[in-house]
Amino acid sequence: MKTAFSSFIYSRRGIYGILHIFILLMSLFLVISISIDTFHNIPFLNQGSYLKIQFWICMFFLFDFLLEFFLSKEKGRYFTSHFIFLLVSIPYLNIIDFYHITFSPEISYFLRFIPLLRGGYALAIVVGWLSGSKASGLFTSYITMLMATVYFASLIFFVLEHKVNPMVTDYWSALWWAFMDVTTVGSNIYAVTPTGKILSVVLAALGMMMFPIFTVYVTSLVQQANKRKEEYYQSQQSEPADTK
């Protein structure tokens, strides 16, 4: 009975690992493909093949969510902790296209970044899943999510600002702005568009929330290292007494 149970747990972890690898690859594909299309200003929202790819990726994400939900011992806890993953797995673009819903040019522009958010969030979650411990997994997820947010913000900032803001000459200027803004240091590049100004506030607030987590994690690592040193020295001091 114990052997059958342990084999079941082992096989379940193997299934989780394979699913998480697929999600990781799909997330990277989403981020890279949408980035290339955005830089080349390709209207991919109107491409049938793109919508089909998005739909099946979302179906795989939903399948992974439902499978892990039913296999989870604490379903309520799993649902609440993975609720955002469920939200980003819904194929919003396909629903909008199916019902022929029309939006203003501004909203339509931001809809194109939904797959980027989905890919970035899924990437952060999966990287945390693949980490060795819960603490390192949580920290890795936060860092990945922070880097993904900085990248998405710089991409949006570049597309919106480079035509109207003389300080944004290329994408690297937008990336510099995003990194300096999220560290709350501030940049010599100022936003001109309303969306750029909103992103400036959002990135600064995100940086103030995220960087204390980094401080706490480093402090925890130092405390664990000091604890291991103390245990080592105590064991070394107790060895002569034991031999006597």
Secondary structure, DSSP 8 states (H G I E B T S, - for coil): -HHHHHHHHHHHHHHHHHHHHHHHHHHHHHHHHHHHHHHTT--GGG-HHHHHHHHHHHHHHHHHHHHHHHH-SSHHHHHHHTHHHHHHTS-HHHHHHHTT----HHHHHHHTTHHHHHHHHHHHHHHHHTSSSHHHHHHHHHHHHHHHHHHHHHHHHHHHHTTT-TT--SHHHHHHHHHHHHTTS--S----SHHHHHHHHHHHHHHHHHHHHHHHHHHHHHHHHHHHHHHHHHHHHHHHHHH-
